[in-house]
Amino acid sequence: MSRYLAKRIPSALLVLVLASFAVFLILRLVPGDPAASLAGSDASPQAVGAIRTELGLNQPLTVQYAHWIGHLLTGNLGRSYVIGGQVSTLIGSGLSATAQLTAGALLLSVLLGGAVGLLWATSGNRAVRTVLRVFATTALAVPPFVTGVVLVLLFAVWLPALPAGGYQSFTTAPDLAWQYLLLPALCLALPSAAVLGRYLRDALERALAEDYVRTATALGVRRSRVVWRHALPNALPSVVTVLGLQAGQLLSGAVLVEAVFAWPGLGQLAQQGVLHRDYPVVQDLLLLLVAAFVAVQLLTDLAYAWLDPRIRWQ
């Protein structure tokens, strides 16, 4: 496994380098000047120019990029232009909330997607299969911001059982934290659960059509044992790959869901950074998301190789 991991690390580092180039250049191509935003609407051109010089924005792009990467490698994320304070402090304050939301959504995705896929593949009831198909299609078709509004109307207005928005830390009040977490995590998890359910159904149906399943069934092995001991382990490798991709989708989707539920995570920080052209905040956040996505994919590849040893020798 260590040799397989050593072969995967160089490609992961290359992705991070290319992503840093793309993030840096795309931000500079977006219309708007951070110096003008910081100086205000009534500032003179001389004042804007002085701010540009102070921030180093008048230097060539190659020099600005080298300074950014050099500081990153030494652990210095720099200072925010507009929001104020060290970027590392701003990211650290929102990272815990976003991590809680993403972890909760990932757990719900696995539970819901696993239940839907397993029931969809093994149920012989046409009505049950139709209900599951409608659920998966609806969860994929409806955007998260619409799903969020519907969930708030259902569970916070008509059935006042859960708060409509806000945040509570698990370290200070765990009995309240899950109530604040449930609705945004469910909103974020539904599309991923639908995708996982569909892939698990397809993988299980292929596994259940194999000769070894027919042989086990002919020998009198119980249906539940055939599914759990024989078909499901062979269906899991492809589903694990999809789960890794969905984990990356959850990270990016958390930005929008945080805005709907007033969740104080990295999404609100990214929104402020983009609005004010705060380059250090936005480029550090985007590169952090790319690094998290690359790490998840690396872990997914390792899990796939662990489940299917043939992958390690390819």
C-alpha positions as CSV (number, residue, x, y, z in Angstrom):
1,M,0.0,0.0,0.0
2,S,2.9,2.4,0.8
3,R,4.3,1.9,-2.8
4,Y,0.9,2.7,-4.2
5,L,0.6,5.8,-2.1
6,A,4.2,6.9,-3.2
7,K,3.1,6.7,-6.9
8,R,0.0,8.8,-6.3
9,I,1.6,11.7,-4.3
10,P,3.5,13.3,-7.3
11,S,0.3,13.6,-9.4
12,A,-1.5,15.1,-6.3
13,L,1.3,17.7,-5.9
14,L,1.1,18.6,-9.6
15,V,-2.6,19.2,-9.3
16,L,-2.0,21.6,-6.5
17,V,0.7,23.5,-8.5
18,L,-1.6,23.9,-11.5
19,A,-4.5,24.9,-9.3
20,S,-2.4,27.6,-7.7
21,F,-1.6,29.0,-11.2
22,A,-5.3,28.9,-12.2
23,V,-6.6,30.5,-9.0
24,F,-4.0,33.3,-9.1
25,L,-4.7,34.2,-12.8
26,I,-8.5,33.9,-12.6
27,L,-8.7,36.3,-9.7
28,R,-6.6,38.9,-11.6
29,L,-8.8,38.5,-14.7
30,V,-12.0,39.3,-12.7
31,P,-13.0,42.9,-13.2
32,G,-12.4,45.2,-10.2
33,D,-9.5,46.7,-8.3
34,P,-8.9,45.9,-4.6
35,A,-7.1,49.2,-4.2
36,A,-10.0,51.2,-5.5
37,S,-12.4,49.1,-3.3
38,L,-10.3,49.8,-0.3
39,A,-9.8,53.5,-1.0
40,G,-13.5,54.2,-1.5
41,S,-15.6,55.9,-4.2
42,D,-14.3,59.4,-3.6
43,A,-10.6,58.6,-3.5
44,S,-8.2,60.4,-5.9
45,P,-6.1,58.4,-8.4
46,Q,-3.0,59.2,-6.4
47,A,-4.5,57.7,-3.2
48,V,-5.5,54.5,-5.2
49,G,-2.0,54.3,-6.6
50,A,-0.4,54.6,-3.2
51,I,-2.6,51.7,-1.9
52,R,-1.6,49.6,-4.9
53,T,2.0,50.3,-4.2
54,E,1.6,49.4,-0.5
55,L,-0.2,46.2,-1.3
56,G,2.4,45.2,-4.0
57,L,-0.3,45.2,-6.7
58,N,1.9,47.3,-9.0
59,Q,4.5,44.6,-9.3
60,P,4.6,42.1,-12.2
61,L,2.2,39.1,-11.9
62,T,5.2,36.7,-11.7
63,V,6.6,38.6,-8.7
64,Q,3.2,38.7,-7.0
65,Y,2.7,34.9,-7.6
66,A,6.2,34.1,-6.3
67,H,5.6,36.2,-3.1
68,W,2.3,34.4,-2.5
69,I,3.7,30.9,-3.0
70,G,6.8,31.7,-1.0
71,H,4.7,32.9,2.0
72,L,2.4,29.9,1.7
73,L,5.4,27.5,1.9
74,T,6.5,29.2,5.1
75,G,3.1,29.0,6.7
76,N,2.3,32.7,6.3
77,L,-1.1,33.2,4.6
78,G,-0.7,37.0,4.7
79,R,-3.1,39.8,5.8
80,S,-6.6,40.5,4.5
81,Y,-6.8,43.6,2.4
82,V,-10.4,44.6,3.4
83,I,-11.9,42.3,6.0
84,G,-8.8,42.9,8.3
85,G,-6.6,40.5,10.3
86,Q,-4.5,37.6,9.4
87,V,-6.0,35.2,6.8
88,S,-5.0,32.2,8.8
89,T,-7.1,33.5,11.8
90,L,-10.1,34.2,9.5
91,I,-9.9,30.8,7.9
92,G,-9.4,29.1,11.3
93,S,-12.5,30.7,12.8
94,G,-14.7,29.4,9.9
95,L,-13.0,26.1,9.3
96,S,-14.6,24.3,12.3
97,A,-18.1,25.3,11.3
98,T,-17.6,24.2,7.7
99,A,-16.0,21.0,8.8
100,Q,-19.0,20.1,11.0
101,L,-21.4,20.9,8.2
102,T,-19.5,18.8,5.6
103,A,-19.0,15.9,8.0
104,G,-22.7,15.9,8.9
105,A,-23.7,16.0,5.3
106,L,-21.3,13.2,4.4
107,L,-22.7,11.0,7.1
108,L,-26.3,11.6,6.0
109,S,-25.3,11.0,2.4
110,V,-23.8,7.6,3.2
111,L,-26.8,6.6,5.4
112,L,-29.5,7.8,3.0
113,G,-27.7,6.7,-0.2
114,G,-26.9,3.3,1.3
115,A,-30.5,2.7,2.4
116,V,-31.9,3.9,-1.0
117,G,-29.5,1.9,-3.1
118,L,-29.8,-1.3,-1.1
119,L,-33.6,-1.2,-1.0
120,W,-33.8,-0.1,-4.7
121,A,-31.7,-3.1,-5.8
122,T,-33.3,-5.8,-3.7
123,S,-36.9,-4.8,-3.5
124,G,-39.3,-6.6,-5.8
125,N,-42.2,-4.2,-5.1
126,R,-42.8,-1.9,-8.1
127,A,-44.3,0.9,-5.9
128,V,-41.3,1.0,-3.7
129,R,-38.9,1.2,-6.6
130,T,-41.0,4.0,-8.2
131,V,-41.0,6.0,-4.9
132,L,-37.2,5.6,-4.7
133,R,-36.8,6.7,-8.3
134,V,-38.9,9.8,-7.8
135,F,-36.9,10.6,-4.6
136,A,-33.6,10.3,-6.4
137,T,-34.7,12.3,-9.4
138,T,-36.2,15.1,-7.3
139,A,-33.2,15.3,-5.0
140,L,-30.9,15.7,-8.0
141,A,-33.1,18.1,-10.0
142,V,-34.0,20.6,-7.2
143,P,-31.2,23.2,-6.5
144,P,-29.9,23.3,-2.8
145,F,-31.2,26.8,-2.2
146,V,-34.7,25.7,-3.1
147,T,-34.4,22.6,-1.0
148,G,-33.2,24.8,1.9
149,V,-36.2,27.1,1.7
150,V,-38.6,24.1,1.6
151,L,-36.9,22.4,4.6
152,V,-37.1,25.7,6.6
153,L,-40.9,26.0,5.8
154,L,-41.5,22.4,6.7
155,F,-39.5,21.9,9.9
156,A,-39.0,25.5,11.2
157,V,-42.3,27.2,10.3
158,W,-45.1,24.7,9.9
159,L,-43.6,22.1,12.3
160,P,-41.5,24.3,14.6
161,A,-39.2,21.5,15.6
162,L,-35.8,22.8,14.4
163,P,-34.2,26.3,14.1
164,A,-34.4,28.0,10.7
165,G,-30.8,29.0,10.9
166,G,-27.8,29.8,13.1
167,Y,-24.9,27.8,14.6
168,Q,-24.0,26.2,17.9
169,S,-20.7,24.5,18.6
170,F,-20.6,20.8,19.7
171,T,-17.9,21.7,22.2
172,T,-20.2,24.2,24.1
173,A,-23.7,22.8,23.7
174,P,-23.8,19.4,22.0
175,D,-27.6,19.0,22.7
176,L,-28.4,22.1,20.7
177,A,-25.6,21.8,18.1
178,W,-27.2,18.8,16.2
179,Q,-30.5,20.7,16.0
180,Y,-28.8,23.6,14.2
181,L,-26.8,21.2,12.1
182,L,-29.6,18.9,10.9
183,L,-31.4,21.1,8.3
184,P,-28.3,22.5,6.5
185,A,-26.6,19.1,6.5
186,L,-29.8,17.4,5.1
187,C,-30.1,20.1,2.4
188,L,-26.4,19.6,1.4
189,A,-26.7,15.8,1.6
190,L,-29.8,15.1,-0.5
191,P,-28.2,15.4,-4.0
192,S,-25.2,13.3,-3.0
193,A,-27.4,10.7,-1.4
194,A,-29.4,10.4,-4.6
195,V,-26.1,9.9,-6.6
196,L,-24.8,7.3,-4.2
197,G,-28.1,5.5,-4.2
198,R,-28.2,5.2,-8.0
199,Y,-24.6,4.0,-8.2
200,L,-25.1,1.5,-5.4
201,R,-28.3,0.2,-7.0
202,D,-26.5,-0.3,-10.4
203,A,-23.5,-2.0,-8.8
204,L,-25.6,-4.3,-6.7
205,E,-27.8,-5.3,-9.6
206,R,-24.7,-6.2,-11.6
207,A,-23.3,-8.2,-8.7
208,L,-26.6,-10.0,-8.1
209,A,-26.6,-11.1,-11.8
210,E,-23.1,-12.8,-11.5
211,D,-22.7,-16.6,-11.6
212,Y,-21.5,-16.9,-8.0
213,V,-24.7,-15.3,-6.7
214,R,-26.8,-17.8,-8.8
215,T,-24.7,-20.6,-7.5
216,A,-25.1,-19.5,-3.8
217,T,-28.8,-19.1,-4.3
218,A,-29.1,-22.6,-5.9
219,L,-27.2,-24.0,-2.9
220,G,-29.9,-22.6,-0.6
221,V,-28.0,-19.6,0.9
222,R,-30.4,-17.1,2.4
223,R,-31.1,-14.0,0.2
224,S,-29.9,-11.6,3.0
225,R,-26.6,-13.5,3.3
226,V,-26.1,-13.5,-0.5
227,V,-26.6,-9.7,-0.5
228,W,-24.5,-8.7,2.5
229,R,-21.7,-11.3,2.3
230,H,-21.3,-11.8,-1.5
231,A,-22.9,-9.0,-3.6
232,L,-22.3,-5.9,-1.5
233,P,-18.5,-6.3,-1.0
234,N,-18.1,-6.6,-4.7
235,A,-20.3,-3.6,-5.4
236,L,-18.5,-1.3,-2.9
237,P,-15.2,-0.4,-4.8
238,S,-17.1,1.6,-7.6
239,V,-19.3,3.2,-5.0
240,V,-16.3,4.3,-2.9
241,T,-15.0,6.2,-5.9
242,V,-18.3,8.0,-6.3
243,L,-18.3,8.8,-2.6
244,G,-14.9,10.5,-2.9
245,L,-16.2,12.7,-5.8
246,Q,-19.3,13.6,-3.8
247,A,-17.2,14.6,-0.8
248,G,-15.6,17.2,-3.0
249,Q,-19.0,18.3,-4.2
250,L,-20.1,18.7,-0.5
251,L,-17.2,21.0,0.2
252,S,-18.0,23.3,-2.7
253,G,-21.8,23.1,-2.1
254,A,-21.3,24.1,1.5
255,V,-20.7,27.7,0.4
256,L,-24.2,28.2,-0.9
257,V,-25.9,26.3,1.9
258,E,-24.1,28.3,4.5
259,A,-25.6,31.5,3.0
260,V,-29.2,30.0,3.2
261,F,-28.9,28.9,6.8
262,A,-26.7,31.8,8.1
263,W,-24.0,29.2,9.0
264,P,-20.8,31.0,10.0
265,G,-18.4,28.9,7.9
266,L,-15.9,29.5,5.1
267,G,-18.7,30.2,2.7
268,Q,-19.5,33.5,4.2
269,L,-15.8,34.4,4.4
270,A,-15.5,33.6,0.7
271,Q,-18.5,35.7,-0.1
272,Q,-17.0,38.7,1.6
273,G,-13.7,38.2,0.0
274,V,-15.1,38.0,-3.5
275,L,-17.3,41.1,-3.0
276,H,-14.4,43.2,-1.9
277,R,-11.7,41.7,-4.2
278,D,-9.8,40.6,-1.2
279,Y,-7.1,38.6,-3.1
280,P,-5.3,37.0,-0.1
281,V,-8.6,35.7,1.4
282,V,-10.1,34.3,-1.8
283,Q,-6.9,32.7,-3.3
284,D,-6.0,31.1,0.0
285,L,-9.5,29.8,0.5
286,L,-9.8,28.4,-3.1
287,L,-6.4,26.7,-2.8
288,L,-7.4,25.2,0.6
289,L,-10.6,23.8,-1.0
290,V,-8.5,22.3,-3.9
291,A,-6.1,20.8,-1.3
292,A,-9.0,19.3,0.6
293,F,-10.5,17.8,-2.6
294,V,-7.1,16.3,-3.6
295,A,-6.7,14.8,-0.1
296,V,-10.2,13.3,-0.3
297,Q,-9.4,11.8,-3.7
298,L,-6.1,10.4,-2.4
299,L,-7.9,8.7,0.5
300,T,-10.6,7.4,-1.9
301,D,-7.9,5.8,-4.1
302,L,-6.3,4.2,-1.1
303,A,-9.7,2.8,0.0
304,Y,-10.4,1.5,-3.5
305,A,-7.0,-0.2,-3.6
306,W,-7.7,-1.7,-0.2
307,L,-11.0,-3.1,-1.3
308,D,-9.7,-4.3,-4.6
309,P,-6.0,-5.5,-4.3
310,R,-5.7,-5.8,-8.2
311,I,-5.6,-2.0,-8.3
312,R,-2.3,-1.9,-6.4
313,W,-0.5,-3.9,-9.1
314,Q,-1.7,-1.9,-12.1
